[in-house]
Amino acid sequence: MDLSIVLPALNEAGNLPGLLEQLQRALSKLTPNFEILVVDGGSSDETTEVARRFGVDCWTQTRPGLTRAIFEGFSRVRGAYVLTMDGDHSHDPIFIERLWADRENADVVIASRYVPGGKAEMPFSRWLLSRLLNGTYRTMLSLPVHDLSSNFRLYRAAALEGIACKASHYDGLLEILVRIQAGGGSIREVPFTYKPRLHGSSKARIVKFAWSYIKTLVHMWRLRRSIPSTD
């Protein structure tokens, strides 16, 4: 299997039909050997039914949290490369071609909102919180990454071997990168325009998970200054 897509979803029945159709069309232009896994977070709508209607594998995660959904997806897919993305149309499937073109240049390729040429179409308050969060992590952990919280990423599957995260929510997206970087892995960012979700409301709550972000920052600060941090 060349490429696996891990797509966490919670009550995305309104977004999945259009997204999966676009996704399958975009992936078929890159390789005939791809798979899509929707990881359902316990939706109360028809998210699971919609996924299966499109012939897509759907797994109901066993423990709550975005990072846990992603890792449960990692454990079930078979691709040499694994791409994660949101299920709300904020990540355009057409852009996967740009990530795929850079797959041999880094262990992780990030669709980045905060490098030159990137853009985030979101309310100012959310944009400001996101920039503060990313800037704090980048500075305190000495990471050469501008958009640590983007979930639109292409991983080399081999770089994920042995990676385990303590975080369970959105802060885990930052922890994954820190652990890959600390293990000597390489990270590349390419400019991307983030757009608002098409239907429903966002599940990202920076303020709600503030304590989780703080705890993860402390844990990662210790890791970056430990002997196992090879970079």
N, C-alpha and C positions, 0 to 999 in steps of 0.2 A: 504494500500500500504506500503510495507516494505522499498523500496529504490527508490528514484528518482534521475535521472542524469540530471543536467543542463549543457548543452554543448553550450557555445557561439561560433559562427562561422561567419567569414567574408571571403567570397571567398575561401571556403575550399572544393569545389566540387571534387578536385583531391585527397583529403585526406579522405573524409567522407566514401566512399564505404568500403575500407579496415578497417577503424576504427570502423564503426558501426557493421560490421560483427564480428570483434573481441570482441567488447563491448557486443553485445547480447549473444555471446557464453560464455563470462566470467561471465556475470550477471546471466545467467540461472543456473550456478553451485552454486550460492550463495542463490538465492531465486527465486521462480516462480512469485513473486509479485513485479515486478519492472516496471518502466516507464522511457523513455528517451525523453527529450525535447531539441531540437535544437533551440537556440535563434539566429536567423539570423540578422546580423547587417546591412542589406541592401546590400547584395551581388550583384555583377554584373555578376556572373557566375551562374551555376545551383545548387548552394548549397541547396536551398529549394527543388528543384525537386529530388535531390539525397536523401535527408532525407525522403521525403514522399515515395520514391520508396522502402525504407527499412521498411515502415510501422511505421515510427517515427513521432511523433507530431513535428510540426515546427511552431514557432511563430516569426513574424517579430517585432523586438523591436521598440518602439515608440519614444525613445530618444537615442541619440548616447552615446557611452562610454561603456567600459567593465563592470564596476560596475553596471551601469543601466541595462545592459543586464542580469547580474546575478540576480539582485533583481526582474526584471520582470519575470525571470524564477522561483524564489522562490515563487512568488505570484500565480503561475499557477500549481505547482506540489503538490502531495498529500502524499508523503512518510514520514514515521516516521524518516527516515534519508535522507539527501540530499547530493549528491556528485557533486562537480564541477570539470571540467577538460577542457583542451584545445582540439581543434578539429584538431590538426596538427600532431598527432602521437608522440609528445614529451612526452606524458603521456601514458604509457603502460597499457592497460585495465587489463592485468594479475595481476598488482599490486593492483587492487581494493580489491582483496581477503585479502591482508595484512591490508589494512585500515579497512575493514569490521570486521576483527578479533579483532580489538581494539575499536570497536564502543561503548562498554559499559564502557570504561576506561576514556573517556573524552568527552566534549561537541563538540570539534573539533579535528580531527586527520589529521595531515598535512603530505603529502609526501614531506620530507625535503631533499634538496640538501646539506645542510650545517651542518648536525650533523654527528658524526662518522659513517662511512659506506656509507654516501651519496656522490653523485658525480654529477657534471654538465658538460656535454659535449657541450661546447659553445666557441666561440672566446674569447681570453684572455681579450680583452677590455670590452666585455659585462659582462664576469664573474667578472672582477674587479669592474665595476660600480655596479653590483648587490650586491657584498659583501659589498661595501662601504655603499650602501643604507640600506641594512639590518642591518649592524653594527651600523649605526647612529641611526636608529629607535630603535633598541634594547637597546642601551646605554641611549639615551635621555629619553626614555619612560619607562625604567626599566622593560622591558618585558623579560620573560624567554623563548623567541622564537628565533631561529636562522634563519629561512626561512619564513619571514612574507610575501614575495611576491609570494610564490608558490600558484597557483590556483588549484592545485590537492589536494582537501580537502574533508573530510567527516564530515558533520555537523549533530548534533542531531537537528531535526527540531524545537523542543521546545526551543532550545537555540537561535534561530533566531527570535522568537516572540518579537516584539517591537523594533527590531534593524533597524535603518535607517541611511544611510550614506549621508554625504554632498558631498563626492568625487564622481566623475563620471567615472574616467579613471582607470588606473592600480593602482594608489595610494589608491583606495578604498579597494583593497585586504588587505592592511595594516590596514586601518581604521576598517574593519569588526572585525579583531582579537582584536584590542585595545578595541573596544566597548564590545565585548563578555568578555574579561578579566576584564574590568572595572566593568562589571555587576556581577562579581563573577563566571563567567564560567571557565571551565578548558580546557587547550590546551595540546595536546600531539603531538610529532614529531616522525616519523619513517623514517629511512634512505631510500633514493630513488635515482635512477640514472636517471637524466634528459638527454634526447637525442635530437639531432637537429630535426626540423620539416622535414617531408618527402617531401612535395611539397610546392611551394610558398615561400613567404618571411614573416618574423616575423612582427607582428603589434606592438610589444613592443618597445617603444621608450623612454628610461629613460631620455635622454637629452631633447627630445621634450616636455615631460611633467614635466620638472624639477620644474617649478613654482608651478604646482599642488602638487607635492610631498612636497615642502616647506610649502605651505599653510596647507596641511593636517597634517604635522608634528607639526606645531604651534597649530592647533586646538586640536590635540590629546594630546599634552603636557599640555594644559590647562585642558582637560578632566581628565587626570591622576592625576592632583593635585586638582581636585574639590571634593566636598562632595559626589556626586553620584558615584565616583569611589570606589566601595566597597572592592576591593582587596588591 
